[in-house]
Structure formats: structure tokens, C-alpha cells
């Protein structure tokens, strides 16, 4: 709420209180000058009794600004909470959108390479070179920070990004490590590991995308309500 609106809010209360005080003051002055509300009974203390009677009303009027201030503080606290909740919601939706973008990137640029690991085996040297390239691409696509935020603030996919990246590193280490099993056996092992890794990637992106879309769909009405209120 702007400072201009705040000034208008308090000015309204000041004017209302001023009118009330002026009205009651006018009545009191008229009453004391004319004795209009005195009965004339012997021993009556008209002024003292009316001042005592009006004391409760004066106290009530004095309490009105306090109540108004407390009410405004409650409204401000509620608005502050709503603003913070909306900022958090926008951030979480942004994380979901980022996950969906990463999934699209995976499907468009990298997933096509999966067929290389389901077809016939190539040469040992070509296999190791291709595996190293694919591992680097997969690792670059799966942004650890984005998925860590997604898992912390939205939901954990069936396959976590941390677990997937650990598998990538494990396969890289296995490829770089000298083998005593012979080239063909190592080639078969690399082929098997890469095929399994792509299955793992499919599970990660499919499940994370489904959870991200569900969160966005579930919070659309909150965003629409907020936009209308603004």
C-alpha cells in the first residue's frame, strides 16, 4: 500500500474523530449553559453527574484511535504474509518451469543419442570416446542447483538428480580406469552401463516433469486470484 493511501486512511480517522469531538463538545457546552439536562432537584450536582456519565463515552472515543491502529497493524501483517507467500509461490513455480525447460532440452538435444546404446556395438575406441562425450552432455543438462531446489521445495522425483549425477561420475571413473578384462568385455560393460544410465535419465525427466506440471496446475488459481486483486 502506498504512502499516499496511508495518509488518506489516517486522515479519514482524524476527521471522524474531530467531528465526533466537536459534536459532543457542542452538546456539552449547550447542556452546561442551559441546564437542559438537569432536573432542578434540590441537592443535585448536575455538572458533576453529567461529567461522570460522559466519562465512559470519552474513554470510548479515546480508545478508537488505538483500535484503529491495531486493526491497521493486523491488516498490514496479513498483507505482508500474503506478499511473502506469493513471492515464495512464484519462486517455486519458476523452479518448476526451469525443470520443464531442462526436460525439453534433454528430449530435443540429448535423448536422440540413446539409440546409440541400444543398437549394435561399435569399436572399443569409438565406444569409449562416445561414452565420454555423452556423459559430459548429460552432466551439463542436469543442473544440480535447479534440481536440488526442486527436490527441496516441490517434490523428490523417483530418481533424484544427485543419484543420477553420482551414476554419471561412477561410469566416467569406470571408463577411465584401465581394465584387465579385455577390450570386448569392457566394451560390453560400457554399452550396458550407458543404456542403463539413459533409462535412469528417462525416469528422472519424465517423473520430474509430471510433478512440475502438477504443481503449476495446482497453483494456477492462486496466481489468477492474486492478479485479479492487484
Beta strands, then each sheet from edge to edge (+ up, - down):
end
